[in-house]
Amino acid sequence: MRNYVCGHRADTPQDFLELALGTPVDLWLGVGGESEEERAARLDAARDILTDPQFSDLPDDLIRLAARVVEDHPDLFNVVPLARPARRRAVRKGVAA
């Protein structure tokens, strides 16, 4: 089964997050082991994105709140595929359907 969000294919939980945010998640949360220089560059890029007219109607407080929630509760985004239950086959006396 393939999942599409607004015409974009989403194969992983990371894909869904990127489509929901409109940007890569790492841009907002960073990556392990990044240097201070890399962090500064990442935050600068994030600021540039937020100045884009596409995001002009999003209040800064809402963006800060969302980033804080994502950072404080990463478990909210532990998306796992659910196993499909096996189809039960009807069985008649001596004959499988």
N, C-alpha and C positions, 0 to 999 in steps of 0.2 A: 504494500500500500504506500502510495506516495502522498506527501503532505504539501499543500501549496498555501501560501499566505499572500494575498494580493498579487497573485501571478508569479510569486517567487517560490521556488522549491525549498523546503526546509527538511533536512534529513536528520539533524541532530538538535538536542536542546539548545546548543550554542547558536544554531541557525535561527531558531525561534526567538531567542533573546535579541539577536542582532536585528531581526526584522521588526520586533516590537520597539526597540530603541531607535532604529534607523541608523545606527552606528555600531561598530564593533564593541563588544562588552569590555575588552581589554583597554580600550581608550579611556573608559571611566574608572575602571578598577585597577588598572596596571597589571603587570606580570611579575611573578617572583624573580628576584635577583636583578631588577632593573637598577641602573645607576642613577645618581641624582641628576645627571645630565639627561638621561633618557626620560626620567620622570618629568623634568622641566619641559622637555620637548613635547611629551604626551599631553601634559596639562595645557600647554600653549596651543596645541592642535585642538584640544577640546574647547578652549575658549574661542578659537576661530570658528568652529562649527556652530557654537551657540550664537555667534554674531550673524550667522547666515539668516537671511530673511525668512527662510523656511521655518526657523525656530523662534522668530521674533515674538510670537504670541505666547510663548511659554515663560511664565514667571520664574525668576531665579530661585525663589524659595521652593517652588515645586521641584525643580531640578535638584536642588541640594537635598531635599527630603527624600526623593527617589534614590539618589546615590547613597544616602545614609542607610536607607532600608536595605538596599542590595548589599551593602558592605556589612551591615550588622546581622543580616539574616540570609546568608548564602544558601541555607538549606531550603528556602522557598523555591529555589530554582533547580532542585534535584528532580528533574523530570526523567522518568524511566518508562520504557514501553511496557504495557501490560500484556501478559500472555493471553492468547485467545484460548478459551476453553475448547476442548475437543468436541466435535459434533457427536451427539449421541445418535446412534443408528437404531431405528425401530426394528425390533426382532419379533417376528411372528413364529409361532410354533414350528421349529425345524427349518424355517426359511429366513435368511437375512434380507432385509429390505435394501 
